[in-house]
Amino acid sequence: MAEVESFTLDHTKVLAPYVRLIEEQQGPQGGSIANYDVRLVQPNETSIETGGLHTLEHLFAGLVRDELDGIIDMSPFGCRTGFHLISWVTYSPEELAKVMKKVLEKIASDEITEVPAAYIESCGNYKDHSLFSAKEWAKLILSEGISSDPFERHIV
């Protein structure tokens, strides 16, 4: 089996929340992508329940694209501690952490009142959402501060 970089990360050493550039990959026919670890909660200590995580995924899908060019995808980790963010553009972890802070502030605010695309026609599990949970997690993550380094707290 091929080695997966994320599986070599010592999850006992990281200090969430943080943003980390996992890798940049060159395409076989040109082009490159950047893959980020957007870790929202401390691995093996807590995880975001599926309704809140699913809602964060829907909110991030549009809000992060409103802030950054070249976003391909932002998908939750199976362990429910954060997200992969894949982009055509390589951003510094500090730039991305600042954007995540801005997006989480928007989610936590009264401005967001509904979950986008949470309908049977547009979501594969439309009943499994919790805007309340997503807002509470956003507030908690913001209270801890988002670091641009996974091993030392460099809060943006």
C-alpha positions in Angstrom: 0.0 0.0 0.0 1.3 3.5 -0.8 2.4 5.6 2.0 0.0 8.4 3.0 1.7 11.5 4.4 -1.2 12.2 6.9 -0.7 8.7 8.4 2.9 9.5 9.2 1.9 12.6 11.2 2.3 12.1 14.9 -1.2 13.0 16.1 0.0 13.1 19.7 2.3 16.0 18.9 0.0 18.4 17.1 -1.8 21.3 18.8 -5.2 22.0 17.2 -6.7 24.1 15.9 -4.2 24.8 13.1 -3.6 24.9 9.4 -0.8 22.8 7.8 0.3 22.4 4.3 0.4 18.6 3.8 1.9 18.6 0.3 2.0 20.0 -3.1 1.5 17.6 -6.0 2.5 18.0 -9.6 0.0 16.5 -12.1 1.3 14.0 -14.6 0.3 16.3 -17.4 1.1 19.6 -15.7 -0.6 21.7 -13.1 -0.2 21.4 -9.4 -2.4 21.2 -6.3 -1.9 22.0 -2.7 -3.4 19.8 0.1 -3.9 21.3 3.5 -4.8 19.8 6.9 -7.3 22.2 8.5 -7.4 20.7 12.0 -10.2 22.1 14.1 -10.1 19.9 17.2 -7.4 18.0 19.0 -7.0 14.5 17.6 -7.9 11.6 19.9 -9.3 14.0 22.5 -12.5 15.1 20.8 -14.3 15.0 17.5 -17.1 16.9 15.9 -20.4 14.9 15.7 -21.6 14.2 12.2 -24.5 16.7 12.1 -22.2 19.6 13.1 -19.4 18.5 10.8 -21.7 18.0 7.9 -23.1 21.5 8.4 -19.6 22.9 8.6 -18.8 21.2 5.4 -21.8 22.8 3.6 -20.9 26.2 5.0 -17.2 25.9 4.2 -18.0 24.9 0.7 -19.3 28.3 -0.2 -17.7 30.6 2.4 -14.1 29.5 1.7 -14.6 29.9 -2.0 -15.9 33.5 -1.4 -12.5 34.3 0.2 -10.0 32.3 -1.9 -9.5 31.5 -5.6 -8.6 28.1 -6.8 -10.4 26.0 -4.2 -11.1 22.5 -5.5 -12.6 20.9 -2.4 -12.9 21.0 1.3 -13.8 17.6 2.7 -14.0 16.4 6.3 -11.6 13.8 7.7 -13.2 10.5 8.6 -11.9 11.0 12.2 -14.1 14.1 12.4 -11.3 16.4 13.7 -11.0 18.7 10.7 -10.9 19.0 6.9 -8.7 18.5 3.9 -8.6 21.6 1.7 -7.4 21.1 -1.8 -6.5 24.1 -4.0 -5.0 24.9 -7.3 -3.3 27.8 -5.6 -0.6 27.4 -2.9 -1.4 29.6 0.1 0.8 30.0 3.1 -0.6 28.3 6.3 -0.9 31.8 7.8 -3.0 33.1 4.9 -5.2 30.1 5.1 -5.5 30.3 8.9 -6.6 33.9 8.6 -9.3 33.0 6.1 -10.5 30.1 8.3 -10.7 32.5 11.2 -12.8 34.9 9.1 -15.1 32.1 7.9 -15.6 30.7 11.4 -16.5 34.2 12.6 -19.1 34.4 9.9 -20.5 31.0 10.8 -20.6 31.9 14.5 -22.4 35.2 13.8 -26.1 35.9 13.5 -25.6 36.4 9.7 -25.8 32.6 9.0 -29.4 31.4 9.6 -29.6 28.3 7.4 -27.6 25.5 6.0 -27.0 25.8 2.3 -28.1 22.9 0.1 -29.6 20.9 2.9 -32.4 19.6 0.8 -33.2 16.1 -0.5 -32.4 17.2 -4.1 -28.9 18.7 -3.2 -27.6 16.6 -0.3 -27.0 12.9 0.1 -27.9 13.0 3.8 -30.0 16.1 4.1 -31.5 15.2 7.5 -28.1 15.0 9.2 -27.3 18.7 9.8 -27.1 20.9 12.9 -26.6 24.6 12.4 -26.6 25.0 16.2 -23.8 22.6 16.6 -21.8 24.1 13.7 -22.1 27.6 15.3 -21.1 26.2 18.8 -18.0 24.5 17.3 -17.1 27.7 15.4 -17.2 29.6 18.6 -15.2 27.1 20.5 -12.5 26.9 17.8 -12.3 30.6 17.6 -11.9 30.8 21.4 -8.9 28.5 21.2 -7.4 30.4 18.3 -6.2 29.1 14.9 -2.5 28.5 14.5 -0.4 28.6 11.4 1.8 25.9 12.8 0.7 22.4 13.9 3.4 22.0 16.6 3.7 25.5 18.1 0.9 27.9 18.8 1.2 30.7 16.3 -2.2 32.2 16.6 -3.4 34.4 13.7 
